[in-house]
Amino acid sequence: MRIVNFKEFVELPSGTIFSYYEPDVYVGLFRKEDTIYDSWENSKSKEAIDYFQVSLLPQTDFNQEFFGLKERWGEFSWEQQYAIYEESDLQILRKLIG
């Protein structure tokens, strides 16, 4: 597992498995989807500003369970850090889940 910042995170490919990270705290389990870039026609550089994600854990809202819904991050907290699960981490998770 490795910890990355926002700029590193948005460069990772779709399908990357991650959790939000704060020192000593891991939140959720997600799959990264497409990165959203600043797409103003007159912009000289396309800067990553957002991304889509899918929660891999069930979410309950109004007594209904939702799973696998694609959602936009939309927090714009550029200091956010991410715990990136590497292949060895995913193998351990697979064994734990069964």
ChimeraX commands (.cxc) that place a marker at each C-alpha (Angstrom):
marker #1 position 0.00,0.00,0.00 radius 0.5
marker #1 position 1.22,3.47,-0.73 radius 0.5
marker #1 position -0.03,6.94,0.10 radius 0.5
marker #1 position -0.40,9.51,-2.69 radius 0.5
marker #1 position -1.63,13.09,-2.98 radius 0.5
marker #1 position -4.36,14.40,-5.29 radius 0.5
marker #1 position -2.08,15.19,-8.24 radius 0.5
marker #1 position -0.58,11.70,-8.15 radius 0.5
marker #1 position -3.98,10.09,-7.64 radius 0.5
marker #1 position -5.70,11.61,-10.68 radius 0.5
marker #1 position -2.90,10.28,-12.91 radius 0.5
marker #1 position -3.63,6.69,-11.84 radius 0.5
marker #1 position -5.67,4.54,-14.23 radius 0.5
marker #1 position -9.37,3.81,-13.91 radius 0.5
marker #1 position -9.85,0.65,-11.88 radius 0.5
marker #1 position -7.36,1.63,-9.16 radius 0.5
marker #1 position -8.60,0.47,-5.73 radius 0.5
marker #1 position -8.20,3.02,-2.93 radius 0.5
marker #1 position -9.32,4.36,0.43 radius 0.5
marker #1 position -9.29,7.94,1.61 radius 0.5
marker #1 position -6.39,8.44,3.98 radius 0.5
marker #1 position -5.87,10.66,6.99 radius 0.5
marker #1 position -2.98,9.88,9.32 radius 0.5
marker #1 position -3.78,6.49,10.89 radius 0.5
marker #1 position -7.30,6.40,9.41 radius 0.5
marker #1 position -8.49,4.68,6.22 radius 0.5
marker #1 position -12.00,5.55,5.04 radius 0.5
marker #1 position -14.06,3.42,2.64 radius 0.5
marker #1 position -13.04,1.17,-0.21 radius 0.5
marker #1 position -13.44,2.60,-3.70 radius 0.5
marker #1 position -12.57,2.00,-7.34 radius 0.5
marker #1 position -11.30,5.04,-9.22 radius 0.5
marker #1 position -13.02,5.77,-12.51 radius 0.5
marker #1 position -12.40,8.51,-15.09 radius 0.5
marker #1 position -10.50,11.68,-14.24 radius 0.5
marker #1 position -12.24,14.98,-15.04 radius 0.5
marker #1 position -10.08,17.73,-16.52 radius 0.5
marker #1 position -10.54,21.48,-16.71 radius 0.5
marker #1 position -11.82,21.65,-20.25 radius 0.5
marker #1 position -12.26,25.34,-20.99 radius 0.5
marker #1 position -11.62,25.74,-24.69 radius 0.5
marker #1 position -9.22,28.63,-24.14 radius 0.5
marker #1 position -7.28,26.88,-21.39 radius 0.5
marker #1 position -3.69,26.24,-22.42 radius 0.5
marker #1 position -3.26,23.37,-19.99 radius 0.5
marker #1 position -5.78,20.73,-19.03 radius 0.5
marker #1 position -5.59,20.36,-15.28 radius 0.5
marker #1 position -7.21,17.46,-13.43 radius 0.5
marker #1 position -9.92,18.87,-11.17 radius 0.5
marker #1 position -12.16,15.95,-10.21 radius 0.5
marker #1 position -12.85,12.26,-10.78 radius 0.5
marker #1 position -15.52,9.59,-10.62 radius 0.5
marker #1 position -15.48,6.75,-8.11 radius 0.5
marker #1 position -17.48,3.64,-7.25 radius 0.5
marker #1 position -17.87,2.50,-3.65 radius 0.5
marker #1 position -17.05,-1.17,-3.22 radius 0.5
marker #1 position -18.88,-1.27,0.10 radius 0.5
marker #1 position -22.69,-1.16,0.36 radius 0.5
marker #1 position -24.19,2.20,1.25 radius 0.5
marker #1 position -27.55,2.54,2.96 radius 0.5
marker #1 position -29.83,5.50,2.38 radius 0.5
marker #1 position -33.49,5.67,3.41 radius 0.5
marker #1 position -33.43,1.96,4.26 radius 0.5
marker #1 position -32.36,1.00,0.74 radius 0.5
marker #1 position -28.98,-0.51,0.01 radius 0.5
marker #1 position -26.98,0.90,-2.89 radius 0.5
marker #1 position -23.94,-0.84,-4.29 radius 0.5
marker #1 position -21.65,0.03,-7.15 radius 0.5
marker #1 position -23.09,3.43,-8.05 radius 0.5
marker #1 position -20.73,5.68,-9.97 radius 0.5
marker #1 position -20.43,9.06,-8.27 radius 0.5
marker #1 position -18.42,12.21,-8.68 radius 0.5
marker #1 position -15.91,13.06,-5.94 radius 0.5
marker #1 position -16.60,16.83,-6.01 radius 0.5
marker #1 position -14.88,17.68,-2.72 radius 0.5
marker #1 position -12.13,19.87,-4.19 radius 0.5
marker #1 position -9.92,19.28,-1.16 radius 0.5
marker #1 position -6.58,19.37,-2.94 radius 0.5
marker #1 position -4.77,18.26,0.24 radius 0.5
marker #1 position -6.66,14.94,0.25 radius 0.5
marker #1 position -4.45,11.86,0.51 radius 0.5
marker #1 position -5.25,8.38,-0.77 radius 0.5
marker #1 position -4.18,4.90,0.26 radius 0.5
marker #1 position -3.59,2.95,-2.95 radius 0.5
marker #1 position -4.02,-0.82,-2.72 radius 0.5
marker #1 position -1.36,-2.67,-4.69 radius 0.5
marker #1 position -1.66,-6.21,-6.02 radius 0.5
marker #1 position -0.28,-7.82,-2.85 radius 0.5
marker #1 position -2.83,-5.88,-0.75 radius 0.5
marker #1 position -5.66,-6.99,-3.03 radius 0.5
marker #1 position -4.58,-10.62,-2.74 radius 0.5
marker #1 position -4.80,-10.36,1.06 radius 0.5
marker #1 position -8.27,-8.78,0.78 radius 0.5
marker #1 position -9.42,-11.60,-1.51 radius 0.5
marker #1 position -8.26,-14.20,1.04 radius 0.5
marker #1 position -9.99,-12.37,3.89 radius 0.5
marker #1 position -13.26,-12.07,1.99 radius 0.5
marker #1 position -13.11,-15.68,0.86 radius 0.5
marker link #1:1,2 radius 0.2
marker link #1:2,3 radius 0.2
marker link #1:3,4 radius 0.2
marker link #1:4,5 radius 0.2
marker link #1:5,6 radius 0.2
marker link #1:6,7 radius 0.2
marker link #1:7,8 radius 0.2
marker link #1:8,9 radius 0.2
marker link #1:9,10 radius 0.2
marker link #1:10,11 radius 0.2
marker link #1:11,12 radius 0.2
marker link #1:12,13 radius 0.2
marker link #1:13,14 radius 0.2
marker link #1:14,15 radius 0.2
marker link #1:15,16 radius 0.2
marker link #1:16,17 radius 0.2
marker link #1:17,18 radius 0.2
marker link #1:18,19 radius 0.2
marker link #1:19,20 radius 0.2
marker link #1:20,21 radius 0.2
marker link #1:21,22 radius 0.2
marker link #1:22,23 radius 0.2
marker link #1:23,24 radius 0.2
marker link #1:24,25 radius 0.2
marker link #1:25,26 radius 0.2
marker link #1:26,27 radius 0.2
marker link #1:27,28 radius 0.2
marker link #1:28,29 radius 0.2
marker link #1:29,30 radius 0.2
marker link #1:30,31 radius 0.2
marker link #1:31,32 radius 0.2
marker link #1:32,33 radius 0.2
marker link #1:33,34 radius 0.2
marker link #1:34,35 radius 0.2
marker link #1:35,36 radius 0.2
marker link #1:36,37 radius 0.2
marker link #1:37,38 radius 0.2
marker link #1:38,39 radius 0.2
marker link #1:39,40 radius 0.2
marker link #1:40,41 radius 0.2
marker link #1:41,42 radius 0.2
marker link #1:42,43 radius 0.2
marker link #1:43,44 radius 0.2
marker link #1:44,45 radius 0.2
marker link #1:45,46 radius 0.2
marker link #1:46,47 radius 0.2
marker link #1:47,48 radius 0.2
marker link #1:48,49 radius 0.2
marker link #1:49,50 radius 0.2
marker link #1:50,51 radius 0.2
marker link #1:51,52 radius 0.2
marker link #1:52,53 radius 0.2
marker link #1:53,54 radius 0.2
marker link #1:54,55 radius 0.2
marker link #1:55,56 radius 0.2
marker link #1:56,57 radius 0.2
marker link #1:57,58 radius 0.2
marker link #1:58,59 radius 0.2
marker link #1:59,60 radius 0.2
marker link #1:60,61 radius 0.2
marker link #1:61,62 radius 0.2
marker link #1:62,63 radius 0.2
marker link #1:63,64 radius 0.2
marker link #1:64,65 radius 0.2
marker link #1:65,66 radius 0.2
marker link #1:66,67 radius 0.2
marker link #1:67,68 radius 0.2
marker link #1:68,69 radius 0.2
marker link #1:69,70 radius 0.2
marker link #1:70,71 radius 0.2
marker link #1:71,72 radius 0.2
marker link #1:72,73 radius 0.2
marker link #1:73,74 radius 0.2
marker link #1:74,75 radius 0.2
marker link #1:75,76 radius 0.2
marker link #1:76,77 radius 0.2
marker link #1:77,78 radius 0.2
marker link #1:78,79 radius 0.2
marker link #1:79,80 radius 0.2
marker link #1:80,81 radius 0.2
marker link #1:81,82 radius 0.2
marker link #1:82,83 radius 0.2
marker link #1:83,84 radius 0.2
marker link #1:84,85 radius 0.2
marker link #1:85,86 radius 0.2
marker link #1:86,87 radius 0.2
marker link #1:87,88 radius 0.2
marker link #1:88,89 radius 0.2
marker link #1:89,90 radius 0.2
marker link #1:90,91 radius 0.2
marker link #1:91,92 radius 0.2
marker link #1:92,93 radius 0.2
marker link #1:93,94 radius 0.2
marker link #1:94,95 radius 0.2
marker link #1:95,96 radius 0.2
marker link #1:96,97 radius 0.2
marker link #1:97,98 radius 0.2
view
